[in-house]
Every structure is written in structure tokens, then in C-alpha cells.
Amino acid sequence: MDVQIKADGLPSAKQLRLHARRRIQAALDRFAHVVQSVTVRLADRNGPQGGASKLCRIVVQMKSRSVVMEGIGADMLRLIDHLIGRLQDRMASDAGKLLASEFPLHGRSKGVSGPGV
């Protein structure tokens, strides 16, 4: 799984990139067989003015589609953690749907259980 993190112009950019990389790898490790690449963009839209201006955008590219998570907040570490948590939930949900579509329960109708019902 190729992970690229861009965090130019941010104070403690090196630490933010390291934190994001560790979190991404831990969250997406079980999906590594379907994930081709992950791109993370970290930016501060207001610079030294402060406020809720930190931007985090995560793009997960798979063979057939991509998943994008984006958020704005005041604390970059919390923003990274929040978005990666959402991303992990989304990937788990999507994986369940993909498995269900690949391995449908043949011969069963909805609402019918057992013979003679």
C-alpha cells in the first residue's frame, strides 16, 4: 500500500506526517489487498491567524473506485484521528457490502425461512 502525505508549510509537519502515516497503516492494514494508494493532504488555510482552518483530505484509491474523506478543524492531530476513524468505518462497511455482493445467499428469498413456510 503506497502512502503519500503532503504537509508543506505547517509547523511540526514532520511529526504530523509521521502521525498520519502510522494511523493510516494501522487503520487500513486489513484492507491492504484492495488499496492501491493513499494520499493525505494536510494544510493550514489561514496560516498564523489561527482558528478552525486546518484542512485534512484523505483519498484512498482502489482498483475500481476511490474513497475521499475531508475535514476542517482547529487541531490537526484530532482532525487526522477523526477522519481516519471515519475512513476505517467506511472501509469496513464497504468491505461487508462487497463480500455480500460477491457471495450472495443463493436460493433464499427474503422473509422465508425453512421448508414449507
C-alpha positions as CSV (number, residue, x, y, z in Angstrom):
1,M,0.0,0.0,0.0
2,D,1.6,3.2,-1.2
3,V,1.0,6.1,1.3
4,Q,1.9,9.7,0.3
5,I,1.5,12.6,2.8
6,K,1.8,16.2,1.9
7,A,2.1,18.7,4.8
8,D,4.2,21.6,3.5
9,G,4.2,24.9,5.3
10,L,2.8,23.5,8.6
11,P,4.6,23.8,11.9
12,S,5.7,20.3,13.0
13,A,5.0,19.0,9.5
14,K,7.4,16.1,10.1
15,Q,5.6,14.9,13.2
16,L,2.2,15.3,11.6
17,R,3.2,13.2,8.6
18,L,4.6,10.5,10.9
19,H,1.4,10.5,13.0
20,A,-0.8,10.3,9.9
21,R,1.3,7.5,8.3
22,R,1.1,5.4,11.5
23,R,-2.6,5.9,11.8
24,I,-3.3,5.2,8.2
25,Q,-1.3,2.0,8.2
26,A,-2.9,0.8,11.4
27,A,-6.4,1.6,10.2
28,L,-6.1,0.2,6.6
29,D,-3.7,-2.7,7.2
30,R,-6.5,-5.3,6.9
31,F,-7.6,-3.7,3.6
32,A,-4.1,-3.5,2.1
33,H,-5.1,-6.2,-0.5
34,V,-7.7,-3.8,-2.1
35,V,-6.0,-0.4,-1.5
36,Q,-3.6,0.7,-4.2
37,S,-2.6,4.1,-2.8
38,V,-3.5,6.6,-0.1
39,T,-2.9,10.3,-0.4
40,V,-3.1,12.6,2.6
41,R,-3.0,16.4,2.3
42,L,-2.6,18.5,5.4
43,A,-2.8,22.3,5.2
44,D,-3.5,25.4,7.2
45,R,-5.7,27.7,5.2
46,N,-5.3,30.7,7.4
47,G,-1.7,30.5,8.3
48,P,-0.7,32.2,11.5
49,Q,-4.2,33.7,12.0
50,G,-5.3,30.5,13.7
51,G,-8.9,29.3,14.2
52,A,-10.6,26.3,12.6
53,S,-8.5,26.5,9.5
54,K,-6.7,23.2,9.4
55,L,-7.6,21.0,6.4
56,C,-7.1,17.3,6.1
57,R,-8.0,15.4,3.0
58,I,-7.6,11.6,2.6
59,V,-8.0,9.9,-0.7
60,V,-7.9,6.1,-0.8
61,Q,-7.6,4.7,-4.3
62,M,-8.6,1.2,-5.1
63,K,-8.9,-0.6,-8.5
64,S,-12.5,0.2,-9.2
65,R,-13.2,3.3,-7.1
66,S,-11.9,5.8,-4.5
67,V,-13.0,6.9,-1.1
68,V,-12.4,10.5,-0.1
69,M,-12.6,11.9,3.5
70,E,-12.1,15.6,4.1
71,G,-12.5,17.8,7.2
72,I,-11.6,21.2,8.7
73,G,-10.8,21.9,12.3
74,A,-8.7,23.8,14.8
75,D,-6.4,20.9,15.9
76,M,-4.7,18.9,13.2
77,L,-3.9,15.8,15.3
78,R,-7.6,15.5,16.3
79,L,-8.7,16.1,12.8
80,I,-6.4,13.4,11.4
81,D,-7.6,10.9,14.1
82,H,-11.3,11.7,13.4
83,L,-11.1,11.3,9.7
84,I,-9.0,8.1,9.8
85,G,-11.6,6.7,12.2
86,R,-14.4,7.6,9.8
87,L,-12.4,6.1,6.9
88,Q,-11.8,2.9,8.8
89,D,-15.6,2.6,9.5
90,R,-16.4,3.3,5.8
91,M,-13.9,0.8,4.5
92,A,-15.3,-1.9,6.9
93,S,-18.8,-1.1,5.8
94,D,-17.9,-1.2,2.1
95,A,-16.0,-4.4,2.6
96,G,-19.1,-6.1,4.0
97,K,-21.2,-4.9,1.1
98,L,-18.7,-6.1,-1.4
99,L,-18.5,-9.6,0.2
100,A,-22.3,-9.8,0.3
101,S,-22.5,-9.0,-3.4
102,E,-19.7,-11.4,-4.3
103,F,-21.1,-14.3,-2.3
104,P,-24.9,-13.9,-2.3
105,L,-27.1,-16.4,-0.5
106,H,-28.4,-18.4,-3.5
107,G,-31.8,-19.9,-3.4
108,R,-33.1,-18.0,-0.4
109,S,-35.9,-15.5,-0.5
110,K,-36.2,-12.6,1.8
111,G,-38.5,-13.3,4.7
112,V,-38.8,-17.0,4.1
113,S,-37.1,-19.4,6.4
114,G,-37.1,-23.2,6.3
115,P,-39.0,-25.6,4.1
116,G,-42.8,-25.4,3.8
117,V,-43.1,-21.8,5.0
